[in-house]
Amino acid sequence: MFYVKEKISDSAELKVEVTDENVFGRCPLCGKEIEIDLVDLFKDRDADLYSTQVLCPACSKNIVKKEY
């Protein structure tokens, strides 16, 4: 099991289990919050949580349009 832990104060901390329903990020281009499926994200490639960025569907579509 993976979880995130955040110290709230000297006497309290919050632990949340990482599941397929509670991982989110922000699109690096527009800032929109998007839900991220970690299994899908890492299934076909070597990546890490620190340097990986995920685009929202709209920005992804705009990037593809500009390349063609």
N, CA, C and O atoms as a GROMACS GRO file, in nm:
protein
  272
    1MET      N    1   0.085  -0.117   0.000
    1MET     CA    2   0.000   0.000   0.000
    1MET      C    3   0.089   0.124   0.000
    1MET      O    4   0.187   0.131   0.074
    2PHE      N    5   0.054   0.220  -0.084
    2PHE     CA    6   0.122   0.348  -0.085
    2PHE      C    7   0.030   0.451  -0.022
    2PHE      O    8  -0.092   0.443  -0.033
    3TYR      N    9   0.090   0.549   0.044
    3TYR     CA   10   0.010   0.658   0.099
    3TYR      C   11   0.093   0.784   0.103
    3TYR      O   12   0.216   0.780   0.095
    4VAL      N   13   0.024   0.897   0.114
    4VAL     CA   14   0.092   1.024   0.134
    4VAL      C   15   0.070   1.065   0.278
    4VAL      O   16  -0.033   1.034   0.338
    5LYS      N   17   0.168   1.136   0.331
    5LYS     CA   18   0.161   1.178   0.471
    5LYS      C   19   0.200   1.325   0.478
    5LYS      O   20   0.302   1.365   0.422
    6GLU      N   21   0.119   1.403   0.545
    6GLU     CA   22   0.145   1.546   0.560
    6GLU      C   23   0.134   1.583   0.706
    6GLU      O   24   0.033   1.556   0.771
    7LYS      N   25   0.238   1.645   0.759
    7LYS     CA   26   0.235   1.692   0.896
    7LYS      C   27   0.153   1.820   0.902
    7LYS      O   28   0.185   1.918   0.835
    8ILE      N   29   0.048   1.819   0.983
    8ILE     CA   30  -0.040   1.934   0.995
    8ILE      C   31   0.006   2.026   1.108
    8ILE      O   32   0.000   2.148   1.097
    9SER      N   33   0.050   1.965   1.214
    9SER     CA   34   0.103   2.039   1.329
    9SER      C   35   0.200   1.947   1.403
    9SER      O   36   0.226   1.836   1.357
   10ASP      N   37   0.254   1.992   1.515
   10ASP     CA   38   0.346   1.908   1.592
   10ASP      C   39   0.279   1.782   1.645
   10ASP      O   40   0.347   1.682   1.672
   11SER      N   41   0.148   1.786   1.659
   11SER     CA   42   0.079   1.672   1.719
   11SER      C   43  -0.016   1.600   1.623
   11SER      O   44  -0.085   1.506   1.664
   12ALA      N   45  -0.020   1.642   1.497
   12ALA     CA   46  -0.115   1.578   1.404
   12ALA      C   47  -0.055   1.564   1.265
   12ALA      O   48   0.017   1.651   1.216
   13GLU      N   49  -0.087   1.451   1.203
   13GLU     CA   50  -0.050   1.431   1.063
   13GLU      C   51  -0.164   1.361   0.992
   13GLU      O   52  -0.245   1.293   1.055
   14LEU      N   53  -0.170   1.377   0.863
   14LEU     CA   54  -0.276   1.320   0.781
   14LEU      C   55  -0.214   1.216   0.688
   14LEU      O   56  -0.119   1.245   0.617
   15LYS      N   57  -0.269   1.095   0.689
   15LYS     CA   58  -0.225   0.989   0.599
   15LYS      C   59  -0.342   0.952   0.509
   15LYS      O   60  -0.453   0.930   0.556
   16VAL      N   61  -0.315   0.944   0.379
   16VAL     CA   62  -0.418   0.909   0.282
   16VAL      C   63  -0.363   0.802   0.189
   16VAL      O   64  -0.258   0.821   0.127
   17GLU      N   65  -0.432   0.691   0.179
   17GLU     CA   66  -0.392   0.582   0.090
   17GLU      C   67  -0.406   0.627  -0.055
   17GLU      O   68  -0.506   0.689  -0.092
   18VAL      N   69  -0.306   0.597  -0.137
   18VAL     CA   70  -0.311   0.628  -0.280
   18VAL      C   71  -0.391   0.518  -0.348
   18VAL      O   72  -0.357   0.400  -0.339
   19THR      N   73  -0.497   0.558  -0.416
   19THR     CA   74  -0.583   0.462  -0.487
   19THR      C   75  -0.599   0.507  -0.632
   19THR      O   76  -0.540   0.607  -0.674
   20ASP      N   77  -0.678   0.433  -0.707
   20ASP     CA   78  -0.704   0.470  -0.845
   20ASP      C   79  -0.807   0.582  -0.856
   20ASP      O   80  -0.844   0.621  -0.967
   21GLU      N   81  -0.855   0.633  -0.744
   21GLU     CA   82  -0.957   0.737  -0.746
   21GLU      C   83  -0.915   0.868  -0.680
   21GLU      O   84  -0.994   0.962  -0.677
   22ASN      N   85  -0.792   0.876  -0.627
   22ASN     CA   86  -0.758   0.998  -0.553
   22ASN      C   87  -0.624   1.060  -0.593
   22ASN      O   88  -0.563   1.132  -0.513
   23VAL      N   89  -0.579   1.034  -0.715
   23VAL     CA   90  -0.454   1.095  -0.762
   23VAL      C   91  -0.490   1.201  -0.866
   23VAL      O   92  -0.556   1.173  -0.965
   24PHE      N   93  -0.445   1.323  -0.841
   24PHE     CA   94  -0.475   1.435  -0.929
   24PHE      C   95  -0.348   1.513  -0.957
   24PHE      O   96  -0.249   1.504  -0.884
   25GLY      N   97  -0.352   1.590  -1.062
   25GLY     CA   98  -0.243   1.679  -1.096
   25GLY      C   99  -0.298   1.800  -1.168
   25GLY      O  100  -0.419   1.811  -1.189
   26ARG      N  101  -0.209   1.890  -1.207
   26ARG     CA  102  -0.249   2.008  -1.283
   26ARG      C  103  -0.180   2.004  -1.418
   26ARG      O  104  -0.062   1.971  -1.428
   27CYS      N  105  -0.254   2.038  -1.522
   27CYS     CA  106  -0.199   2.047  -1.656
   27CYS      C  107  -0.092   2.156  -1.653
   27CYS      O  108  -0.120   2.267  -1.608
   28PRO      N  109   0.030   2.127  -1.701
   28PRO     CA  110   0.136   2.226  -1.697
   28PRO      C  111   0.114   2.343  -1.793
   28PRO      O  112   0.181   2.446  -1.782
   29LEU      N  113   0.021   2.330  -1.887
   29LEU     CA  114  -0.004   2.438  -1.983
   29LEU      C  115  -0.117   2.531  -1.939
   29LEU      O  116  -0.102   2.653  -1.944
   30CYS      N  117  -0.230   2.474  -1.898
   30CYS     CA  118  -0.345   2.559  -1.864
   30CYS      C  119  -0.378   2.562  -1.715
   30CYS      O  120  -0.454   2.648  -1.671
   31GLY      N  121  -0.322   2.469  -1.637
   31GLY     CA  122  -0.344   2.468  -1.493
   31GLY      C  123  -0.469   2.394  -1.448
   31GLY      O  124  -0.498   2.390  -1.328
   32LYS      N  125  -0.545   2.337  -1.542
   32LYS     CA  126  -0.666   2.264  -1.506
   32LYS      C  127  -0.632   2.141  -1.423
   32LYS      O  128  -0.536   2.070  -1.454
   33GLU      N  129  -0.711   2.115  -1.317
   33GLU     CA  130  -0.692   1.994  -1.236
   33GLU      C  131  -0.745   1.875  -1.313
   33GLU      O  132  -0.855   1.879  -1.368
   34ILE      N  133  -0.665   1.767  -1.317
   34ILE     CA  134  -0.707   1.646  -1.388
   34ILE      C  135  -0.681   1.524  -1.301
   34ILE      O  136  -0.585   1.520  -1.224
   35GLU      N  137  -0.769   1.426  -1.314
   35GLU     CA  138  -0.751   1.299  -1.244
   35GLU      C  139  -0.649   1.216  -1.321
   35GLU      O  140  -0.651   1.213  -1.444
   36ILE      N  141  -0.559   1.150  -1.249
   36ILE     CA  142  -0.452   1.073  -1.312
   36ILE      C  143  -0.460   0.928  -1.268
   36ILE      O  144  -0.463   0.898  -1.149
   37ASP      N  145  -0.463   0.838  -1.366
   37ASP     CA  146  -0.461   0.695  -1.340
   37ASP      C  147  -0.315   0.651  -1.345
   37ASP      O  148  -0.258   0.639  -1.454
   38LEU      N  149  -0.254   0.626  -1.230
   38LEU     CA  150  -0.112   0.592  -1.224
   38LEU      C  151  -0.080   0.462  -1.297
   38LEU      O  152   0.026   0.452  -1.358
   39VAL      N  153  -0.168   0.364  -1.292
   39VAL     CA  154  -0.145   0.238  -1.361
   39VAL      C  155  -0.136   0.263  -1.511
   39VAL      O  156  -0.045   0.214  -1.578
   40ASP      N  157  -0.229   0.340  -1.564
   40ASP     CA  158  -0.230   0.371  -1.706
   40ASP      C  159  -0.108   0.455  -1.744
   40ASP      O  160  -0.048   0.434  -1.850
   41LEU      N  161  -0.073   0.549  -1.661
   41LEU     CA  162   0.038   0.639  -1.689
   41LEU      C  163   0.171   0.566  -1.700
   41LEU      O  164   0.252   0.597  -1.788
   42PHE      N  165   0.195   0.470  -1.613
   42PHE     CA  166   0.326   0.405  -1.607
   42PHE      C  167   0.330   0.266  -1.670
   42PHE      O  168   0.435   0.200  -1.664
   43LYS      N  169   0.223   0.219  -1.730
   43LYS     CA  170   0.220   0.081  -1.779
   43LYS      C  171   0.314   0.055  -1.896
   43LYS      O  172   0.364  -0.057  -1.908
   44ASP      N  173   0.340   0.151  -1.981
   44ASP     CA  174   0.420   0.125  -2.100
   44ASP      C  175   0.554   0.198  -2.104
   44ASP      O  176   0.620   0.197  -2.208
   45ARG      N  177   0.594   0.260  -1.993
   45ARG     CA  178   0.718   0.336  -2.001
   45ARG      C  179   0.785   0.351  -1.865
   45ARG      O  180   0.725   0.332  -1.760
   46ASP      N  181   0.912   0.386  -1.873
   46ASP     CA  182   0.988   0.420  -1.754
   46ASP      C  183   0.961   0.566  -1.722
   46ASP      O  184   0.984   0.652  -1.806
   47ALA      N  185   0.916   0.594  -1.604
   47ALA     CA  186   0.887   0.732  -1.565
   47ALA      C  187   0.898   0.741  -1.414
   47ALA      O  188   0.911   0.641  -1.344
   48ASP      N  189   0.893   0.862  -1.365
   48ASP     CA  190   0.893   0.881  -1.221
   48ASP      C  191   0.791   0.988  -1.185
   48ASP      O  192   0.753   1.070  -1.269
   49LEU      N  193   0.748   0.986  -1.060
   49LEU     CA  194   0.645   1.081  -1.017
   49LEU      C  195   0.696   1.225  -1.011
   49LEU      O  196   0.616   1.318  -1.020
   50TYR      N  197   0.825   1.244  -0.997
   50TYR     CA  198   0.879   1.379  -0.983
   50TYR      C  199   0.881   1.455  -1.115
   50TYR      O  200   0.843   1.572  -1.119
   51SER      N  201   0.925   1.392  -1.221
   51SER     CA  202   0.944   1.465  -1.346
   51SER      C  203   0.832   1.446  -1.449
   51SER      O  204   0.833   1.512  -1.553
   52THR      N  205   0.737   1.358  -1.424
   52THR     CA  206   0.630   1.332  -1.519
   52THR      C  207   0.524   1.440  -1.511
   52THR      O  208   0.478   1.475  -1.402
   53GLN      N  209   0.484   1.492  -1.627
   53GLN     CA  210   0.376   1.589  -1.635
   53GLN      C  211   0.267   1.532  -1.724
   53GLN      O  212   0.296   1.463  -1.822
   54VAL      N  213   0.142   1.560  -1.690
   54VAL     CA  214   0.028   1.510  -1.766
   54VAL      C  215  -0.053   1.628  -1.816
   54VAL      O  216  -0.091   1.716  -1.739
   55LEU      N  217  -0.078   1.631  -1.947
   55LEU     CA  218  -0.160   1.736  -2.006
   55LEU      C  219  -0.307   1.699  -1.997
   55LEU      O  220  -0.342   1.582  -2.000
   56CYS      N  221  -0.392   1.800  -1.986
   56CYS     CA  222  -0.536   1.776  -1.990
   56CYS      C  223  -0.574   1.738  -2.134
   56CYS      O  224  -0.496   1.764  -2.226
   57PRO      N  225  -0.690   1.680  -2.154
   57PRO     CA  226  -0.731   1.639  -2.290
   57PRO      C  227  -0.732   1.755  -2.390
   57PRO      O  228  -0.691   1.736  -2.505
   58ALA      N  229  -0.777   1.872  -2.349
   58ALA     CA  230  -0.784   1.986  -2.442
   58ALA      C  231  -0.645   2.029  -2.487
   58ALA      O  232  -0.624   2.053  -2.606
   59CYS      N  233  -0.551   2.041  -2.395
   59CYS     CA  234  -0.415   2.080  -2.432
   59CYS      C  235  -0.346   1.972  -2.514
   59CYS      O  236  -0.271   2.003  -2.606
   60SER      N  237  -0.372   1.846  -2.482
   60SER     CA  238  -0.317   1.736  -2.562
   60SER      C  239  -0.366   1.746  -2.706
   60SER      O  240  -0.288   1.730  -2.800
   61LYS      N  241  -0.494   1.772  -2.722
   61LYS     CA  242  -0.552   1.784  -2.855
   61LYS      C  243  -0.489   1.901  -2.930
   61LYS      O  244  -0.459   1.888  -3.049
   62ASN      N  245  -0.469   2.015  -2.863
   62ASN     CA  246  -0.409   2.131  -2.928
   62ASN      C  247  -0.265   2.103  -2.970
   62ASN      O  248  -0.222   2.147  -3.077
   63ILE      N  249  -0.191   2.030  -2.889
   63ILE     CA  250  -0.052   1.995  -2.924
   63ILE      C  251  -0.050   1.907  -3.049
   63ILE      O  252   0.030   1.930  -3.140
   64VAL      N  253  -0.138   1.808  -3.054
   64VAL     CA  254  -0.143   1.717  -3.168
   64VAL      C  255  -0.180   1.795  -3.295
   64VAL      O  256  -0.121   1.772  -3.400
   65LYS      N  257  -0.278   1.886  -3.286
   65LYS     CA  258  -0.318   1.966  -3.402
   65LYS      C  259  -0.202   2.050  -3.455
   65LYS      O  260  -0.188   2.063  -3.576
   66LYS      N  261  -0.120   2.106  -3.367
   66LYS     CA  262  -0.008   2.192  -3.409
   66LYS      C  263   0.102   2.110  -3.475
   66LYS      O  264   0.176   2.165  -3.557
   67GLU      N  265   0.115   1.984  -3.444
   67GLU     CA  266   0.220   1.900  -3.500
   67GLU      C  267   0.186   1.850  -3.639
   67GLU      O  268   0.275   1.804  -3.711
   68TYR      N  269   0.060   1.858  -3.679
   68TYR     CA  270   0.020   1.805  -3.810
   68TYR      C  271  -0.024   1.916  -3.902
   68TYR      O  272  -0.061   1.890  -4.017
   0.00000   0.00000   0.00000
